[in-house]
């Protein structure tokens, strides 16, 4: 009971976002708002990777991206592990994401400035972003708690399912209908997984 209360808000959000995935109603399709501005940005020297994608280069990109985020006073993660690199001699470009927001940032170290394009998602897009999200944000403990909450709720739901089957086995009167429901649900789920696995 207390596990259900603890995970109630997460499961409601998960259910609403699932409906939104399956039924993208028009009122959930409100456009994102985009804003672009320039601001001073003084950074420590950003290292160069010369377009490489080896482990050392990826580490350098992560450190560069994190320095930019610290200067912005924000938190986010790169769009991909290899994202963030020099596009010319004085422009470092980073593409960063967080729930509800997306940043395209061009840093110009010699000028001590950056041009930032921020895309703010709609409320419904934010809910979709949070759907099953397990991203840990190094610069935000609060935002990272969502990943821990997701893990916790997953364990609670699995435990609830197992305990539900266990409690059902102790009720002789309801065994037949329960077995029928369990068998039907298991057959449909397994058939769907096999269909997707072998037929795309």
N, C-alpha and C positions, 0 to 999 in steps of 0.2 A: 504493500500500500504506500509506504513512504518513498520507495523507489519510483513509483508512478507519479507521486506528487513532485518529487525532485525533477523528473524528466518531463513533466507536463508541458511546460512552455516550449521546450525543444521539439517534442513530438507534434505539437500543434503547428509550429513553424515548418517542420519537415513535411507535414501533411498538406499545408497550404502551398508550399513551394512545389510539391509533387503535382497537385492539381494544376498549378500554373504551367508546369512543364507539359502536362498532357492536354490542357485546355487553355491555350494562351488567349484569354478573353481580351477584347479590344481595350478595355479600361486599364489593362496591365501593360499596354504597349506604349506608354507615354515616353516621348523621346528624352534622351539624356541631354543635359546642359553642358555646353563647352565654353570654357573661358581661357584666354591666353594673356599672359602678362610677362614682363621682364622685371627682374629685381637684382639688387646687388648680391653677390655670393662669393665670399672669400673662402677658399678651400686650401688645405694642404696640397702639395703637388700630387696630381693624379698620375699614377703610373701608366705606362703604355704596354700594350700586349701585341702590337703589330699583327692583329688579326688572327692570332693563334687561338686554339681551343684546347690546349693541353691543360692538365690539372693546375699548373702554376698560373696560367693565364686566367682560368676561371676564378681562382682565388683572388687575383688582382682585380678582376671585374667586381667581385663581391665587395671588396674593400673600397673600391671607388664609389660604387653605388651607395654603400652605407655612409660614406663621408658626405655624399650629396644629400641623403636623407637627414643626416644630423644637421646639416646647414639649413635645410628646409624646416626642421623641427617637426618632422612627420615620420610615419612608419609605412612600410610597404615591402613588397618582394619583387624581384625582377620578373618580367613576363616569361622568360626562359632562363635556364642556368647560364647560358652563353650570352645573355643580353647585356648590353652596355659596352660601348667601344668608341674609339675616336673615328669621326667621319671626315675630319680634315685636321690640319695642324693645330687649330685652336678651337675645336668643337668636340666635346665629349657628349655623346647621346645616350640617354638611358630611358628605357620603357619599363615603368614600374606600376604595380597593381596593389590594391588593398580592397576590402569589401566596400562596394559602392563607389569607388573612385579609381581612375586610371590616369597616370601621369606620363607625358612625353616631355623630357627635359633635355635641353641643349645648354651645356655649361661652356662658357668662354673664359678660361682661366686668365688670359692676358688682359682681358677687360674687367675681370672681377665681377662678372654678371652671369645670369642664366635666363633663358627664355623657357617658360613653363606653360604647357597646355594641359589643363585639367579637365577631364571628362567626369562629370558627376552623374552617376546612374540614378534611375528612378527608384522609388521605394520597392517596387516589385522586383526589379533587377537586383537590388541589395539582398532581398530574401532568397533569390535564386543563388546568389554568390555564397550565402551562408549555408546552403543546402549541403550537408555532409562535409563541410569544409574542415580540413585537418591541417591548415597552414599555421606554422609557428612563426611569429614575428619577433626577431631578436630585439627590436627596440620598443616593444610594447608588451608588457606582461599581461595587461588587461585584455588586449585583443587576442593574445595567445591562449587565454583561458577557454576560448570557444573550441579549440582543438581538444582540450582536455575534457570539456563538457560533452563533446561528440563521443569520445571514447567511453566516458562513464555511461552515457545513455545507451550506447550500443551494448555494453555489458548488462545493464539493467534489463533491456528488452530480451536479450538472449536468455538471461536467468529466468525472466518471467515466462518465456515460452517453454523452457525445460521444466520449470516447476508446475506450469499449467498441465503439461502432459502427465507428469507424475501424479498430480492430484486427480486427474481424470481417470487414471488406472485404478484408483481406489473406489470408484463409483460404478458398481456393477450394472445399475439400471441404465446408465448413459453410455456404456461401452460401445454398443452397436452404432448409434448415431455418431459418436465421437470418432470411432474407427473409420466410418464412411467419410466424414469430413476431413480427417487427417489424410486418408488415402487419396481423396479427390484433389485436395490442395497440393499434396506432394507430387502427384502425377502431373498436374498442370504445370507446376513450377519446374519440375525436371524436364518436361517436354519442351517448355519455352527455352530453357537453358541449352538443351541439345539442338534445338532449331537454330538459335542464334550462333552457337558454336560452329555448326557444320554448314549452315546455309547463309550466314552473314546477316 
